[in-house]
Amino acid sequence: MLCYPAILEKDPETGTVMVSFPDIPFAHSVGDDEAEALLNAEAALVTAFEICEEKREAIPISALRQPHGPLTQSCCAATPTIPWYKMIA
């Protein structure tokens, strides 16, 4: 299982929660509330890993860093691409 820090931001106009990943800048998600946003964030991570696999690129490593932004949590994704990462490393 791969885990990455996730930054959650609530949109003041719509009330939706947006999720971004400092270590994977091309992975984003959104939800009507925090729970839905985090659920969608897992799917965004899996999609990001699949894109890396298709491009034959290494999956970005999660850096240990201090939380920053409005709200930081971690999001984990179980994915079958882990063996692929080992193959291209």
N, C-alpha and C positions, 0 to 999 in steps of 0.2 A: 504494500500500500504506500502510495506517495502522498505526502502532506505539504501544503504550501500556505504561507500566510495570506489571508484574504482581507481586503479593506472593504468595509460596508459603508455606503453613504446613502442617506435618505434624501430623495429629491423633494425640496420644499413645496414645489408646485403640484406634483402628482402624488406624492406620498409613497412612491415606489422605492424599493431599496436596490441600489446598484452595487455590484461586486466586481472588484478588480484584483489582480494578482501582481505584486511588484516583481516577482521572479518570472512571470509569464505575461508580458505586456499585451499579447494578442488574445488573451482569454478574458472574457467579460460575461457577466450574466445580470439578470434583473428579476425581481419578483415583487408581488404585491405587499409582502411583508418579509421580515428577516428569515423566517423558516423557509419560505418558498425560494427566496433569493439564494440561500445556501444550498438547497436541493438542486436548483438550476446551476449553481456554481460547480457542483460535482460533474454535471454533464458537460459544462464548458471545459473543465480540465481534461476529461476523457477525449473530447473533440480536439483539444490542443495537442494531446499526445498522439492522436491518430494523424493529425496534420504533420507532426514531426516525423512519424513513421513513414508517411507517404513521400515526404521530401528527403528521407534517409538522413535526417538530422538527429542529433542527440536530444533527449528530453532534458530541458533545463533543470539544473540541480537547485533545490530549495536552499537559499542562503539563510544562515542564522542571523537575524537582525532584530533590532528593537522595534516594537510596534510603533507605527506612525499613522497619521490620518485620523479621521473621526472615530472609527471603531475597527479594531483589528481582531480577527479570529483566524483559525486555521481551517482549511477545507481539505479533506482527504478523498482520494479516488482510487478505487481498486480497478486495475486495468491489466489486460493481458499483454500490454506493450512492454512490460518490464523486461522480459527476455530479449525483445528486440533492442532495447537500450543496451543491454550487455553485449549484443552482437556487434553494434557499431562503435562501442567504446574502445 
